[in-house]
Amino acid sequence: MKKTVKKVVVFLQNPWSPVWAGKEWPRESWLQALQKSRSGQRLRVMERHLKKDIEVWYDNTSLVVGKTADSIFPPNLVHIENVIQEQRPDLVVACGKQAENALLGIFPRSLLIVPHPAHRLVTNSLYELAATWINYGLLGALALRQREGYVQHEVPSHEGYSTEWADTIQKTLEKWGGWSASA
């Protein structure tokens, strides 16, 4: 099934900064840091391939700011739900396992799951393919998994999972000639 996407919310894990650790990081300052980061570089690859009329809102599953890049904090489900209610996205992108696990239970109807953009093995091809799915306007949950030399499509299992959606993805992939982005 296809739908028009005008608004996308992209959730990362949690911010980190030795300067802002343990404090509230002002959004504009965080967005500037994100743009300069490895994650921001990869996210720009995706943005360059999106239709021009698609608006993207970046956020985190946790507002707690860590001191180092390997800082991990549990997702704040209330914050995630508030962002979704305020932004009213047509589609949500979950970057990384933490975002995937949190969002499958909250927003499974139109969810694209990708590896975290700073993951050392993820390729630009995967993020270009993510943009293709966003432009297509997927309904349901779809995960793009980086494999050695290709990107694998998976339909994650969760409550409310529909086999209809799996059939739709399969038909779409067949229509695209068994699409598999090479790494």
Backbone as numpy.savetxt, mean C-alpha at the origin, in Angstrom:
# Nx Ny Nz CAx CAy CAz Cx Cy Cz
-13.79 -6.99 -11.61 -14.62 -5.82 -11.61 -13.75 -4.58 -11.61
-14.19 -3.57 -12.26 -13.44 -2.34 -12.39 -14.21 -1.20 -11.76
-13.50 -0.27 -11.15 -14.15 0.91 -10.60 -13.22 2.10 -10.80
-13.78 3.27 -10.78 -12.99 4.48 -10.94 -12.35 4.85 -9.61
-11.05 5.04 -9.62 -10.32 5.41 -8.42 -9.92 6.87 -8.53
-10.30 7.65 -7.53 -9.94 9.06 -7.48 -9.08 9.37 -6.26
-9.23 8.57 -5.20 -8.51 8.82 -3.95 -7.91 7.52 -3.43
-6.63 7.55 -3.13 -5.91 6.39 -2.60 -5.24 6.80 -1.30
-5.36 5.94 -0.29 -4.61 6.14 0.95 -3.56 5.04 1.02
-2.31 5.45 1.22 -1.19 4.52 1.33 -0.74 4.52 2.79
-0.78 3.32 3.41 -0.33 3.18 4.80 1.03 2.51 4.84
1.95 3.17 5.52 3.25 2.61 5.85 3.17 2.10 7.28
4.29 1.61 7.81 4.29 1.04 9.15 4.24 2.13 10.22
5.37 2.69 10.56 5.43 3.80 11.51 6.62 4.67 11.15
6.53 5.96 11.46 7.65 6.85 11.13 8.81 6.62 12.09
10.00 7.02 11.65 11.15 6.98 12.56 12.02 8.20 12.31
12.57 8.72 13.40 13.46 9.88 13.34 14.13 10.04 14.69
15.44 10.16 14.72 16.08 10.40 16.01 15.65 11.74 16.61
15.29 12.69 15.76 14.87 14.02 16.22 13.47 13.97 16.83
12.56 13.23 16.17 11.15 13.22 16.59 10.76 12.01 17.44
11.69 11.13 17.73 11.39 9.92 18.50 10.69 10.28 19.81
9.55 9.63 20.04 8.78 9.85 21.26 7.94 11.10 21.26
7.96 11.84 20.13 7.16 13.07 20.02 6.20 12.95 18.84
5.33 13.93 18.73 4.45 13.98 17.57 5.19 14.68 16.43
5.30 14.00 15.29 6.01 14.54 14.13 5.00 15.31 13.28
5.16 16.62 13.13 4.22 17.38 12.30 4.13 16.80 10.89
2.93 16.68 10.39 2.68 16.00 9.11 3.52 16.56 7.96
3.56 17.87 7.81 4.30 18.46 6.68 5.79 18.11 6.75
6.34 18.15 7.94 7.74 17.79 8.13 7.96 16.30 7.82
7.04 15.45 8.28 7.14 14.02 8.00 7.05 13.76 6.49
6.13 14.42 5.80 6.00 14.23 4.35 7.27 14.64 3.61
7.91 15.72 4.06 9.17 16.14 3.45 10.25 15.08 3.65
10.32 14.53 4.86 11.30 13.47 5.14 10.98 12.22 4.33
9.70 11.89 4.21 9.29 10.71 3.42 9.76 10.87 1.97
9.56 12.05 1.40 9.97 12.29 0.01 11.45 12.03 -0.20
12.28 12.34 0.79 13.73 12.20 0.66 14.21 10.79 0.98
13.36 9.98 1.58 13.76 8.66 2.05 13.73 7.61 0.94
14.28 6.44 1.24 14.22 5.30 0.31 12.76 4.93 0.03
11.93 4.96 1.04 10.50 4.67 0.84 9.89 5.67 -0.12
10.20 6.94 0.07 9.67 7.99 -0.80 10.10 7.82 -2.24
11.35 7.42 -2.45 11.83 7.18 -3.82 11.01 6.09 -4.50
10.75 5.01 -3.78 9.98 3.90 -4.36 8.53 4.31 -4.59
7.95 5.04 -3.65 6.57 5.49 -3.80 6.41 6.43 -5.00
7.45 7.22 -5.29 7.40 8.09 -6.48 7.36 7.27 -7.76
7.99 6.10 -7.77 7.92 5.22 -8.94 6.45 4.87 -9.19
5.74 4.53 -8.14 4.32 4.21 -8.26 3.53 5.44 -8.72
3.76 6.57 -8.08 3.01 7.79 -8.40 3.19 8.20 -9.86
4.40 8.05 -10.39 4.65 8.43 -11.79 3.80 7.63 -12.77
3.35 6.46 -12.36 2.57 5.59 -13.24 1.06 5.67 -12.98
0.66 6.50 -12.02 -0.77 6.66 -11.73 -1.40 7.64 -12.71
-2.69 7.45 -12.95 -3.44 8.44 -13.73 -3.33 9.78 -13.02
-3.34 10.84 -13.80 -3.11 12.18 -13.25 -4.19 12.66 -12.29
-5.41 12.12 -12.40 -6.50 12.60 -11.54 -6.63 11.82 -10.24
-5.67 10.96 -9.94 -5.72 10.18 -8.69 -4.95 10.93 -7.60
-5.63 11.19 -6.49 -5.03 11.86 -5.34 -4.52 10.80 -4.36
-3.31 10.99 -3.84 -2.71 10.03 -2.91 -2.48 10.70 -1.56
-2.91 10.02 -0.50 -2.70 10.47 0.88 -1.81 9.43 1.56
-0.69 9.86 2.13 0.22 8.96 2.83 0.01 9.07 4.32
0.07 7.91 5.01 -0.07 7.89 6.46 0.65 6.66 6.99
0.59 6.48 8.29 1.21 5.34 8.96 0.18 4.58 9.76
0.45 3.30 10.00 -0.47 2.53 10.82 -0.31 2.86 12.29
0.82 3.48 12.64 1.07 3.90 14.02 1.60 5.32 13.99
1.16 6.12 14.93 1.66 7.50 15.02 2.89 7.62 15.90
3.25 6.54 16.59 4.42 6.55 17.46 5.66 6.64 16.58
6.52 7.61 16.88 7.75 7.81 16.10 8.89 7.06 16.77
9.50 6.17 16.00 10.64 5.41 16.51 11.94 6.18 16.34
12.97 5.71 17.03 14.27 6.38 16.97 15.11 5.90 15.80
14.88 4.65 15.37 15.68 4.06 14.29 14.76 3.42 13.26
15.32 3.10 12.09 14.54 2.50 11.00 13.95 1.15 11.38
14.57 0.44 12.30 14.04 -0.87 12.69 13.07 -0.79 13.87
12.68 0.40 14.27 11.67 0.57 15.32 10.33 0.05 14.81
9.67 -0.75 15.63 8.37 -1.31 15.25 7.40 -1.08 16.40
6.26 -0.49 16.06 5.21 -0.24 17.04 3.92 -0.86 16.53
3.05 -1.32 17.42 1.80 -1.93 16.97 0.93 -0.91 16.25
0.13 -1.37 15.30 -0.76 -0.45 14.59 -1.81 0.13 15.53
-2.18 1.34 15.25 -3.22 2.03 16.01 -4.50 1.94 15.17
-5.34 0.97 15.49 -6.52 0.70 14.68 -7.50 1.88 14.67
-7.59 2.60 15.77 -8.48 3.78 15.82 -7.96 4.84 14.84
-6.65 5.05 14.84 -6.06 6.03 13.91 -6.33 5.61 12.46
-6.11 4.34 12.15 -6.33 3.84 10.79 -7.78 4.07 10.37
-8.72 3.69 11.24 -10.14 3.88 10.92 -10.48 5.36 10.75
-9.88 6.23 11.58 -10.13 7.68 11.45 -9.61 8.21 10.11
-8.43 7.77 9.71 -7.88 8.21 8.42 -8.80 7.78 7.29
-9.26 6.53 7.34 -10.15 6.02 6.29 -11.46 6.81 6.27
-12.02 7.09 7.46 -13.26 7.87 7.52 -13.06 9.30 7.00
-11.96 9.91 7.36 -11.70 11.30 6.95 -11.37 11.41 5.47
-10.57 10.49 4.96 -10.10 10.57 3.57 -11.07 9.93 2.58
-11.88 8.99 3.03 -12.85 8.31 2.18 -12.22 7.80 0.87
-11.20 6.96 0.98 -10.51 6.50 -0.23 -11.34 5.50 -1.03
-11.07 5.47 -2.32 -11.64 4.45 -3.19 -10.83 3.16 -3.08
-9.56 3.31 -2.70 -8.66 2.17 -2.61 -7.60 2.47 -1.56
-7.18 1.44 -0.83 -6.14 1.58 0.18 -4.97 0.69 -0.23
-3.75 1.22 -0.04 -2.54 0.45 -0.29 -1.87 0.21 1.06
-1.61 -1.06 1.36 -0.92 -1.44 2.59 0.52 -1.79 2.24
1.46 -1.05 2.79 2.88 -1.28 2.51 3.51 -2.05 3.66
3.79 -3.32 3.44 4.44 -4.14 4.47 3.45 -5.00 5.24
4.03 -5.96 5.97 3.23 -6.95 6.71 2.35 -6.32 7.78
2.89 -5.37 8.53 2.10 -4.77 9.60 0.87 -4.08 9.04
1.05 -3.30 7.99 -0.09 -2.61 7.37 -1.06 -3.64 6.79
-0.53 -4.68 6.17 -1.39 -5.74 5.60 -2.26 -6.36 6.68
-1.65 -6.78 7.78 -2.41 -7.44 8.84 -3.45 -6.51 9.46
-3.10 -5.25 9.63 -4.06 -4.30 10.22 -5.21 -4.01 9.27
-4.91 -3.83 7.99 -5.93 -3.37 7.04 -6.82 -4.47 6.49
-6.37 -5.71 6.49 -7.24 -6.79 6.02 -8.52 -6.86 6.83
-8.43 -6.55 8.11 -9.62 -6.58 8.96 -10.46 -5.32 8.91
-9.87 -4.23 8.41 -10.56 -2.94 8.42 -11.10 -2.56 7.05
-10.32 -2.79 6.00 -10.66 -2.28 4.67 -10.39 -3.33 3.59
-11.01 -4.51 3.67 -10.70 -5.56 2.70 -11.37 -5.39 1.34
-12.31 -4.46 1.21 -13.09 -4.40 -0.03 -12.33 -3.85 -1.22
-11.30 -3.05 -0.98 -10.52 -2.47 -2.07 -9.12 -2.19 -1.53
-8.34 -3.26 -1.37 -7.05 -3.20 -0.69 -5.97 -3.81 -1.57
-4.93 -3.05 -1.84 -3.76 -3.53 -2.56 -2.62 -3.63 -1.55
-2.03 -4.81 -1.47 -0.96 -5.07 -0.51 0.35 -5.20 -1.28
1.34 -4.44 -0.84 2.66 -4.47 -1.47 3.72 -4.58 -0.38
4.92 -5.03 -0.74 6.00 -5.02 0.25 6.31 -3.58 0.67
6.88 -3.42 1.84 7.26 -2.08 2.28 8.22 -1.50 1.25
8.05 -0.22 0.89 8.88 0.35 -0.17 10.38 0.38 0.14
10.76 0.31 1.42 12.18 0.31 1.77 12.76 -1.11 1.82
11.93 -2.12 1.58 12.43 -3.51 1.61 13.55 -3.65 0.59
14.63 -4.26 0.98 15.81 -4.28 0.12 15.66 -5.12 -1.15
14.71 -6.03 -1.20 14.56 -6.89 -2.37 13.45 -6.46 -3.32
12.63 -5.50 -2.92 11.51 -5.08 -3.77 12.05 -4.31 -4.98
11.38 -4.49 -6.12 11.82 -3.85 -7.36 10.88 -2.72 -7.76
11.38 -1.84 -8.61 10.54 -0.79 -9.17 9.40 -1.41 -9.98
9.65 -2.54 -10.62 8.62 -3.20 -11.42 7.38 -3.52 -10.59
7.59 -3.94 -9.34 6.44 -4.24 -8.49 5.63 -2.98 -8.23
6.29 -1.86 -7.98 5.56 -0.62 -7.72 4.92 -0.06 -8.98
5.50 -0.31 -10.14 4.86 0.06 -11.41 3.59 -0.78 -11.61
3.69 -2.07 -11.28 2.53 -2.95 -11.38 1.44 -2.53 -10.38
1.84 -2.10 -9.20 0.87 -1.60 -8.21 0.08 -0.43 -8.80
0.77 0.47 -9.48 0.09 1.61 -10.11 -0.90 1.13 -11.16
-0.55 0.10 -11.89 -1.46 -0.46 -12.91 -2.74 -0.95 -12.25
-2.61 -1.66 -11.12 -3.80 -2.15 -10.42 -4.62 -1.00 -9.85
-3.96 0.04 -9.35 -4.69 1.20 -8.84 -5.45 1.86 -9.99
-4.78 2.05 -11.11 -5.43 2.66 -12.27 -6.61 1.82 -12.76
-6.46 0.50 -12.67 -7.52 -0.42 -13.10 -8.73 -0.31 -12.18
-8.48 -0.06 -10.89 -9.58 0.11 -9.95 -10.06 -1.19 -9.35
-9.17 -1.96 -8.75 -9.55 -3.26 -8.24 -10.57 -3.19 -7.10
-11.40 -4.20 -7.02 -12.35 -4.38 -5.92 -11.97 -5.67 -5.21
-11.75 -5.60 -3.92 -11.34 -6.76 -3.16 -9.91 -6.56 -2.68
-9.31 -7.61 -2.18 -7.94 -7.53 -1.69 -7.02 -8.31 -2.62
-5.89 -7.70 -2.94 -4.89 -8.32 -3.80 -3.52 -8.00 -3.23
-2.66 -9.03 -3.13 -1.30 -8.82 -2.65 -0.32 -9.06 -3.80
0.62 -8.16 -3.95 1.72 -8.33 -4.90 2.94 -8.73 -4.08
3.47 -9.91 -4.35 4.62 -10.44 -3.60 5.84 -10.47 -4.50
6.94 -9.91 -4.01 8.19 -9.94 -4.77 8.79 -11.32 -4.68
9.03 -11.93 -5.82 9.71 -13.21 -5.89 10.97 -13.02 -6.72
11.84 -14.00 -6.72 13.09 -13.87 -7.47 12.79 -13.84 -8.97
12.89 -12.66 -9.56 12.71 -12.51 -10.99 11.29 -12.22 -11.45
10.31 -12.19 -10.55 8.94 -11.89 -10.95 8.11 -11.41 -9.75
6.91 -10.94 -10.08 5.97 -10.51 -9.05 4.80 -11.49 -9.05
4.51 -12.04 -7.89 3.41 -12.99 -7.74 2.17 -12.27 -7.23
1.01 -12.62 -7.81 -0.28 -12.09 -7.36 -0.91 -13.11 -6.42
-1.37 -12.65 -5.27 -2.06 -13.52 -4.32 -3.35 -12.85 -3.86
-4.34 -13.66 -3.62 -5.56 -13.16 -3.00 -5.47 -13.58 -1.53
-5.21 -12.61 -0.64 -5.06 -12.96 0.77 -6.36 -13.46 1.36
-6.26 -14.39 2.29 -7.48 -14.90 2.91 -7.81 -14.07 4.14
-9.06 -13.79 4.29 -9.56 -13.04 5.44 -11.06 -13.28 5.52
-11.66 -12.87 6.59 -13.10 -13.03 6.73 -13.80 -12.23 5.65
-14.83 -12.77 5.08 -15.56 -12.07 4.04 -14.93 -12.23 2.66
-13.89 -13.04 2.56 -13.22 -13.29 1.29 -14.20 -13.89 0.29
-14.16 -13.40 -0.90 -15.09 -13.86 -1.94 -14.35 -14.59 -3.03
-14.79 -15.80 -3.37 -14.16 -16.52 -4.47 -14.48 -15.83 -5.79
-15.56 -15.05 -5.81 -15.87 -14.26 -7.00 -14.71 -13.33 -7.33
-14.15 -12.73 -6.31 -13.03 -11.81 -6.50 -11.83 -12.56 -7.07
-11.55 -13.76 -6.55 -10.44 -14.55 -7.08 -10.67 -14.85 -8.55
-11.89 -15.18 -8.93 -12.21 -15.44 -10.34 -12.00 -14.19 -11.18
-12.40 -13.04 -10.66 -12.23 -11.78 -11.39 -10.75 -11.49 -11.63
-9.92 -11.69 -10.60 -8.49 -11.46 -10.76 -7.92 -12.42 -11.80
-8.33 -13.70 -11.71 -7.82 -14.69 -12.65 -8.19 -14.30 -14.08
-9.43 -13.88 -14.30 -9.86 -13.48 -15.64 -9.10 -12.25 -16.12
-8.85 -11.31 -15.21 -8.10 -10.11 -15.57 -6.68 -10.47 -15.97
-6.05 -11.34 -15.18 -4.68 -11.74 -15.49 -4.62 -12.48 -16.83
-5.62 -13.32 -17.10 -5.67 -14.03 -18.38 -5.85 -13.04 -19.52
-6.70 -12.04 -19.31 -6.92 -11.00 -20.32 -5.63 -10.25 -20.62
-4.84 -10.03 -19.57 -3.56 -9.33 -19.73 -2.46 -10.27 -20.18
-2.83 -11.50 -20.54 -1.84 -12.45 -21.02 -1.01 -13.05 -19.89
-1.67 -13.31 -18.74 -0.96 -13.92 -17.61 0.08 -12.98 -17.03
-0.26 -11.72 -16.95 0.63 -10.66 -16.52 1.53 -11.09 -15.38
2.81 -10.89 -15.58 3.79 -11.11 -14.53 4.91 -10.12 -14.74
4.98 -9.13 -13.91 6.04 -8.13 -14.06 7.36 -8.78 -13.72
8.33 -8.66 -14.61 9.64 -9.20 -14.30 10.40 -8.22 -13.44
11.22 -8.76 -12.59 11.92 -7.92 -11.62 13.06 -7.16 -12.26
